[in-house]
Amino acid sequence: MKHVLNYAISIITLLIAFSAHAQPFPKGKWEVTTQTIMPHIMTPMPIHKDVICVNDKTKGKPPIAVHESCKFFDYKIIGNDASWQMKCKGELKMNGAGRIIFNSDNYKGSAIIKMKMPDSEPMEIDHTYTGRRIGDCK
Protein backbone atom coordinates (compact mmCIF):
# COMPACT_ATOMS: atom_id res chain seq x y z
CA MET A 1 0.00 0.00 0.00
CA LYS A 2 2.85 2.35 0.86
CA HIS A 3 4.35 1.82 -2.63
CA VAL A 4 1.03 2.63 -4.29
CA LEU A 5 0.71 5.81 -2.25
CA ASN A 6 4.28 6.88 -3.08
CA TYR A 7 3.64 6.13 -6.76
CA ALA A 8 0.41 8.20 -6.75
CA ILE A 9 2.18 11.13 -5.04
CA SER A 10 4.99 10.96 -7.62
CA ILE A 11 2.52 11.00 -10.51
CA ILE A 12 0.60 13.96 -9.05
CA THR A 13 3.86 15.86 -8.49
CA LEU A 14 4.94 15.24 -12.08
CA LEU A 15 1.56 16.37 -13.43
CA ILE A 16 1.68 19.57 -11.41
CA ALA A 17 5.25 20.28 -12.53
CA PHE A 18 4.39 19.50 -16.14
CA SER A 19 1.32 21.73 -16.16
CA ALA A 20 3.36 24.56 -14.69
CA HIS A 21 5.50 24.53 -17.84
CA ALA A 22 2.47 24.80 -20.13
CA GLN A 23 1.95 28.36 -21.21
CA PRO A 24 -0.99 29.97 -22.93
CA PHE A 25 -0.47 31.25 -26.42
CA PRO A 26 0.68 34.89 -26.12
CA LYS A 27 -2.11 37.42 -26.55
CA GLY A 28 -1.76 40.22 -29.07
CA LYS A 29 -1.86 41.04 -32.76
CA TRP A 30 -0.09 38.45 -34.91
CA GLU A 31 0.93 38.61 -38.55
CA VAL A 32 0.51 35.11 -39.96
CA THR A 33 2.10 34.01 -43.22
CA THR A 34 0.63 30.88 -44.82
CA GLN A 35 2.22 28.91 -47.64
CA THR A 36 -0.14 26.40 -49.25
CA ILE A 37 1.15 23.42 -51.19
CA MET A 38 -1.30 21.36 -53.19
CA PRO A 39 0.22 18.16 -54.53
CA HIS A 40 -0.54 17.50 -58.20
CA ILE A 41 -0.80 21.22 -58.94
CA MET A 42 2.30 22.52 -60.66
CA THR A 43 1.76 26.23 -60.02
CA PRO A 44 2.64 27.16 -56.45
CA MET A 45 -0.08 28.92 -54.51
CA PRO A 46 0.73 32.52 -53.56
CA ILE A 47 1.86 33.17 -50.01
CA HIS A 48 -0.98 34.61 -47.96
CA LYS A 49 -0.66 37.03 -45.03
CA ASP A 50 -3.29 37.71 -42.39
CA VAL A 51 -3.40 39.69 -39.16
CA ILE A 52 -5.04 37.86 -36.27
CA CYS A 53 -5.89 39.07 -32.80
CA VAL A 54 -5.28 36.52 -30.05
CA ASN A 55 -7.34 37.37 -26.97
CA ASP A 56 -9.83 35.81 -24.54
CA LYS A 57 -12.42 35.53 -27.35
CA THR A 58 -10.10 33.31 -29.41
CA LYS A 59 -9.21 30.99 -26.54
CA GLY A 60 -9.31 27.37 -27.69
CA LYS A 61 -8.35 28.21 -31.29
CA PRO A 62 -4.96 28.22 -32.94
CA PRO A 63 -3.67 31.56 -34.26
CA ILE A 64 -4.23 30.81 -37.94
CA ALA A 65 -6.66 32.11 -40.55
CA VAL A 66 -9.41 29.70 -41.60
CA HIS A 67 -12.80 29.91 -43.23
CA GLU A 68 -15.69 30.71 -40.90
CA SER A 69 -17.24 27.27 -41.56
CA CYS A 70 -14.25 25.59 -39.87
CA LYS A 71 -14.35 24.54 -36.24
CA PHE A 72 -11.45 23.48 -34.05
CA PHE A 73 -11.41 20.71 -31.50
CA ASP A 74 -8.80 18.91 -29.40
CA TYR A 75 -6.83 22.18 -29.19
CA LYS A 76 -4.15 21.70 -26.59
CA ILE A 77 -0.95 23.36 -25.52
CA ILE A 78 1.84 21.39 -23.89
CA GLY A 79 4.79 23.60 -23.04
CA ASN A 80 5.24 25.76 -26.14
CA ASP A 81 3.74 23.19 -28.51
CA ALA A 82 0.15 23.79 -29.67
CA SER A 83 -1.80 21.17 -31.64
CA TRP A 84 -5.35 20.87 -32.93
CA GLN A 85 -7.85 19.08 -35.12
CA MET A 86 -10.28 20.88 -37.41
CA LYS A 87 -13.37 20.16 -39.43
CA CYS A 88 -15.04 22.40 -42.03
CA LYS A 89 -18.60 22.05 -43.26
CA GLY A 90 -20.35 23.43 -46.29
CA GLU A 91 -19.56 23.06 -49.96
CA LEU A 92 -15.91 22.27 -49.28
CA LYS A 93 -15.70 19.34 -46.93
CA MET A 94 -12.36 19.55 -45.12
CA ASN A 95 -10.75 18.12 -42.04
CA GLY A 96 -7.23 18.11 -40.79
CA ALA A 97 -4.71 18.56 -38.02
CA GLY A 98 -1.98 21.03 -37.26
CA ARG A 99 0.79 21.94 -34.89
CA ILE A 100 2.86 25.02 -34.07
CA ILE A 101 5.83 25.65 -31.83
CA PHE A 102 5.73 29.15 -30.32
CA ASN A 103 7.47 31.60 -28.04
CA SER A 104 6.49 35.07 -26.89
CA ASP A 105 6.93 36.79 -30.27
CA ASN A 106 6.96 34.21 -33.09
CA TYR A 107 5.93 30.73 -34.16
CA LYS A 108 6.35 28.13 -36.89
CA GLY A 109 4.07 25.27 -37.74
CA SER A 110 2.13 23.29 -40.26
CA ALA A 111 -1.16 21.57 -40.95
CA ILE A 112 -2.35 18.86 -43.29
CA ILE A 113 -5.88 19.33 -44.58
CA LYS A 114 -7.89 16.72 -46.46
CA MET A 115 -10.46 18.22 -48.78
CA LYS A 116 -13.27 16.84 -50.93
CA MET A 117 -14.70 19.16 -53.57
CA PRO A 118 -17.93 18.29 -55.39
CA ASP A 119 -17.33 16.00 -58.39
CA SER A 120 -13.62 15.50 -57.69
CA GLU A 121 -11.23 13.14 -56.00
CA PRO A 122 -10.21 13.89 -52.40
CA MET A 123 -6.97 15.85 -52.09
CA GLU A 124 -4.49 16.65 -49.38
CA ILE A 125 -3.28 20.20 -48.83
CA ASP A 126 -0.18 21.13 -46.83
CA HIS A 127 -0.02 24.46 -45.03
CA THR A 128 3.13 25.95 -43.52
CA TYR A 129 2.70 28.79 -41.04
CA THR A 130 4.99 31.43 -39.63
CA GLY A 131 3.71 34.03 -37.23
CA ARG A 132 5.18 37.05 -35.54
CA ARG A 133 3.68 39.19 -32.83
CA ILE A 134 3.34 42.75 -34.11
CA GLY A 135 1.69 44.48 -31.14
CA ASP A 136 -1.37 44.57 -28.97
CA CYS A 137 -4.91 44.10 -30.19
CA LYS A 138 -6.94 47.29 -30.31
C-alpha atoms as one frame of an Amber mdcrd trajectory, in Angstrom:
protein
   0.000   0.000   0.000   2.852   2.347   0.856   4.351   1.823  -2.631   1.032
   2.625  -4.287   0.710   5.810  -2.246   4.281   6.880  -3.082   3.642   6.128
  -6.758   0.415   8.197  -6.745   2.184  11.125  -5.044   4.993  10.955  -7.620
   2.524  10.999 -10.509   0.604  13.955  -9.051   3.856  15.861  -8.486   4.938
  15.238 -12.082   1.565  16.366 -13.427   1.680  19.573 -11.406   5.255  20.276
 -12.530   4.389  19.499 -16.144   1.322  21.730 -16.160   3.362  24.563 -14.686
   5.499  24.529 -17.837   2.474  24.797 -20.132   1.953  28.360 -21.205  -0.986
  29.971 -22.934  -0.470  31.247 -26.424   0.678  34.891 -26.115  -2.110  37.424
 -26.551  -1.757  40.218 -29.067  -1.855  41.040 -32.759  -0.090  38.447 -34.911
   0.934  38.610 -38.551   0.511  35.113 -39.960   2.095  34.005 -43.221   0.633
  30.877 -44.817   2.217  28.909 -47.638  -0.141  26.397 -49.248   1.150  23.423
 -51.190  -1.299  21.362 -53.195   0.218  18.155 -54.527  -0.542  17.495 -58.200
  -0.804  21.217 -58.944   2.302  22.516 -60.661   1.760  26.233 -60.021   2.636
  27.160 -56.447  -0.077  28.922 -54.511   0.727  32.524 -53.557   1.863  33.174
 -50.010  -0.984  34.605 -47.958  -0.661  37.033 -45.027  -3.290  37.708 -42.385
  -3.396  39.691 -39.157  -5.038  37.858 -36.272  -5.887  39.071 -32.796  -5.281
  36.517 -30.049  -7.340  37.369 -26.967  -9.826  35.814 -24.544 -12.422  35.526
 -27.346 -10.105  33.305 -29.413  -9.206  30.987 -26.536  -9.311  27.372 -27.693
  -8.352  28.207 -31.290  -4.956  28.221 -32.937  -3.669  31.562 -34.264  -4.232
  30.813 -37.941  -6.663  32.115 -40.548  -9.407  29.705 -41.598 -12.798  29.905
 -43.235 -15.694  30.713 -40.901 -17.236  27.268 -41.561 -14.248  25.591 -39.866
 -14.350  24.542 -36.238 -11.447  23.478 -34.053 -11.412  20.705 -31.503  -8.797
  18.913 -29.396  -6.827  22.179 -29.193  -4.153  21.704 -26.591  -0.947  23.357
 -25.523   1.842  21.391 -23.888   4.792  23.598 -23.042   5.240  25.762 -26.137
   3.737  23.194 -28.514   0.150  23.788 -29.666  -1.799  21.173 -31.642  -5.353
  20.872 -32.933  -7.855  19.077 -35.117 -10.281  20.876 -37.406 -13.374  20.165
 -39.435 -15.038  22.404 -42.026 -18.595  22.046 -43.264 -20.351  23.430 -46.287
 -19.558  23.057 -49.965 -15.906  22.274 -49.279 -15.701  19.339 -46.927 -12.357
  19.553 -45.124 -10.750  18.118 -42.043  -7.228  18.115 -40.785  -4.710  18.559
 -38.025  -1.981  21.032 -37.261   0.786  21.940 -34.887   2.857  25.019 -34.070
   5.828  25.646 -31.826   5.729  29.146 -30.324   7.472  31.602 -28.042   6.491
  35.074 -26.886   6.928  36.785 -30.268   6.964  34.212 -33.089   5.928  30.733
 -34.157   6.352  28.134 -36.889   4.075  25.272 -37.743   2.132  23.289 -40.264
  -1.162  21.573 -40.947  -2.351  18.863 -43.291  -5.880  19.329 -44.580  -7.890
  16.719 -46.456 -10.462  18.216 -48.784 -13.268  16.839 -50.931 -14.698  19.157
 -53.574 -17.930  18.293 -55.389 -17.330  15.999 -58.387 -13.622  15.504 -57.690
 -11.227  13.141 -56.000 -10.207  13.895 -52.401  -6.974  15.854 -52.085  -4.485
  16.646 -49.375  -3.281  20.202 -48.829  -0.183  21.133 -46.832  -0.019  24.458
 -45.031   3.129  25.946 -43.518   2.697  28.789 -41.044   4.987  31.428 -39.629
   3.714  34.031 -37.226   5.184  37.053 -35.536   3.676  39.188 -32.834   3.338
  42.755 -34.108   1.688  44.479 -31.142  -1.370  44.569 -28.972  -4.914  44.097
 -30.195  -6.944  47.287 -30.306
